Amino acid sequence: MMNMANTLKDRLIKKKEELDKKALRDPRTVKEYAVRNKWERVSNILRKRYKRYGDGIKVVVNEDDGYPD
């Protein structure tokens, strides 16, 4: 059996997928808040470090000057 080390990005994506199933939008108990906070932390890391928004969606902005074309 080959022992392949996953990259940090792979592990974060896997953890986020696990937390996606558990995290509630409006947590009420301490346990629910803990899960939601973990989900927020992993999501923020993926968003800021790896430019990963949601389910594989990448935001692309090409020289936006703020004026409608």
N, C-alpha and C positions, 0 to 999 in steps of 0.2 A: 504494500500500500504506500503510495507516494504522499508525503506530507507537504502539501502546497500551502504556503502562507498567502492569505488574502491581503490585498492592499487595504489601507485605512479607508479609502473611499468605498471599496466593496463591503467592508464590515459595517460602515455607517449606513449604507443603502439597505443592507440586510436588517440592521437594527431598526431603521425607520419603518420598513415594511412590517416588522413585528409590532411596533408601537402604533402604526396606523390602525390596526385592528382593535387596539385597546383604548387609545386616547379618545376622550370625549370632548366635544366642543365646549360644553358648559359643565366642568367638574364640580361636584358638590362636597365630596368627602376628601379627607387628607390623602388617602391612597389614590383617588382619581386625580387630584392635583399633582401628586408626585409623577404619575404616568404622563400627564399632560406636559409638565415641565421638562421631562426627559425628551418627549417628542419635539417640543419647541427647540430645545438645545441641539438635538441632532439635525433638525430641519434647518436651523440657522447656520450650522457648520456647513452643511451641504450647499446651501444657498450662497453663502459668502465665499467659501473657499473653492467650491467646484462649479459655481454658477449653475446649480441644479435647482430648477423651479418646478415643484410639483412632480407629476408623473413623466419625467423625461422631457419636459417642455423647457426649451431654452429661449430666453428673451434676447432678441437681437435688435439693436438700435444702430442705424447707419447715419451718422452725421445729422442728427436731428437739431435743427436750428430753432425750433419752437414755433415756426410759422407753418400754417397749413399750405400744402402744395397746390 
